């Protein structure tokens, strides 16, 4: 007979399993809350127009539309609100 190690992975039992599940729920809940609460501020950011100098807009306001971008959106029939969504 060989003294081989079991090929089954170690599993959690009892209180340690309960603690791991509770930690998972806390981490998942926190991530979901951050996602949900960031939506309004992200929408506000992307629906506003960067009116600073073009260099500043491209460096600091990444993703925010410039006046030229607003014009380009209008040319293809889209609004800044649509872009923000």
C-alpha positions in Angstrom: 0.0 0.0 0.0 1.2 3.4 -0.8 1.0 6.4 1.6 -0.2 8.8 -1.0 -1.7 12.2 0.0 -5.4 12.5 -0.7 -6.2 14.2 -4.0 -9.3 16.0 -2.5 -8.8 19.7 -1.8 -9.1 20.9 1.8 -12.6 22.2 2.6 -13.9 24.6 5.3 -16.3 23.3 7.9 -18.3 24.7 10.8 -17.6 28.2 12.1 -14.7 28.8 9.6 -17.1 28.2 6.7 -19.7 30.5 8.2 -17.0 33.2 8.7 -15.8 32.8 5.1 -19.4 33.1 3.8 -20.0 36.2 5.9 -16.8 37.8 4.7 -17.8 37.0 1.1 -21.2 38.7 1.6 -19.6 41.8 3.1 -17.1 42.1 0.3 -19.7 41.5 -2.4 -22.2 43.9 -0.7 -19.5 46.6 -0.4 -18.5 46.2 -4.1 -22.2 46.4 -5.2 -22.8 49.5 -3.0 -19.8 51.3 -4.5 -21.0 50.5 -8.0 -24.5 51.7 -7.3 -23.6 54.9 -5.5 -21.0 55.8 -8.2 -23.6 55.8 -11.1 -25.1 59.3 -10.4 -21.7 61.0 -10.1 -20.4 59.2 -13.2 -23.4 60.3 -15.1 -23.0 63.9 -14.0 -19.3 63.8 -15.0 -19.9 62.4 -18.4 -22.9 64.6 -19.2 -21.0 67.8 -18.6 -18.7 69.5 -21.1 -15.1 70.2 -20.4 -14.6 73.9 -21.1 -10.9 74.1 -20.1 -8.1 74.4 -22.6 -7.9 71.4 -24.9 -4.6 70.1 -23.3 -6.2 70.1 -19.8 -9.3 68.3 -21.0 -7.3 65.5 -22.6 -5.1 65.1 -19.5 -7.5 65.6 -16.6 -11.0 65.2 -17.9 -10.6 61.8 -19.6 -13.8 60.7 -21.2 -15.5 64.0 -20.7 -16.7 65.6 -23.9 -15.2 68.8 -25.3 -17.2 71.5 -27.2 -15.8 69.9 -30.4 -17.0 66.5 -29.1 -20.5 67.9 -28.5 -20.6 69.2 -32.1 -19.5 65.8 -33.4 -22.2 64.0 -31.4 -24.8 66.4 -32.7 -23.6 65.8 -36.3 -24.4 62.1 -35.9 -27.7 62.7 -34.2 -26.7 61.9 -30.6 -26.9 64.0 -27.4 -24.5 64.4 -24.6 -27.0 62.6 -22.3 -26.9 59.6 -24.6 -23.1 59.7 -24.5 -23.2 59.8 -20.7 -25.5 56.8 -20.4 
